[in-house]
Amino acid sequence: MKPREIRRGIYCVGAIDWDRRLFDSLIPLPDGTSYNSYLIKGSEKTALIDTVDPTTEQVLENHLNELEVKAIDYLVAHHAEQDHSGSIPRVLERYPKAKVICTPKCKGMLIDLLLIPEDRFITVEDKETISLGDRTLEFVHTPWVHWPETMVTYLKEERILFSCDFFGSHLATTDLYVTDEGQVYEAAKRYYAEIMMPFRTIIQKNLEKVKDYQIDIIAPSHGPMYDKPEFIIKAYHGWAFDEPKNIVVLPYVSMHGSTRKMVAYFVEALAQRGVTVKQFDLTVTDLGKLAIALVDAATVVIGTPTVLAGPHPNAVYAAFLANAIRPNLKFASIIGSYGWGGKTVEQLAAMIPNLKVEILQPVLVKGYPREADFKALDSLAETIAQKHKEHGFA
Ligand code: FEO
């Protein structure tokens, strides 16, 4: 893509990464991603907002060449993670007078991660401004969107909020702005679940903070821009503030069919009681889909056989991830089959200390499930349906 002008003298100069399929060697990217960088020309100074992943730094450089950018005065680094900061050293080399603008915490992290010399920095406090002449940048500290050092930038005259990871989506698209809201909603929710949800209460505070600004465009550093910002702000409000819904998420793994039989019965039992169930086979599921489902769920029930006296490793992985991303769950339980004994329940329960959940009576079955076991599953389904009703989860 060529650099594209958003407003007079303001350009998208980042890179689209169509083929990337994994982020942080962990997060699936079914739709690729982009590393958005923005050039803002003022009457006196020029600023570059974030850079790009180092694998695509030539794209950024080509864009700056095409625009014949002779000088960059300020390089705004919202976030020290390398998908935005990784090309800073190359830009600083090319523009020897450029200064990196960032929070004090970000400065330390950029020195640690990228060995940038100390004299290349200007640190900014919350709400501090810098003039580009006829344009003004206001820096707003928004910690934990995604790391502790993060901030966003408000371009006052054009009312554009440059938000970096905040409001972003891993989505490769030629569209400058959101055109397919359904597609972007899912991609942004996936992003929220994986990146923002662990810090939900701080995200709430940051949402309150940006509410004070009149925003015409949100320009994140991943995915398309929002020319109708209320779409993504409303979505974030729902994800961060709303009570959980009448949903059970059921990640499971089965070795010889006993646990699968229990899962099938249990899903039916919950559905008959009006509970929505989202079932995931952990041997094949996209973990991002599981993370999305956890955003709204009131209850998680893990289905696992007992292997070598404990839960199946796939169930361990799912429990570890759920514990790390801290969804707003209220209840949890475990169902599954064992051959002769083990510590499946104790081990799984000990793995989710971050989840402030009530553990409901697990259903562990010796061998293939029998009539009494199906009754126990009915009982667990009934308990969940009642608990959701009592809490008003709809
Ligand atoms: Fe897009 Fe946290 O980096």
Residues whose N, C-alpha, C, O or C-beta is under 5 A from the ligand:
A	BS01	FEO	E81 D83 H146 D165
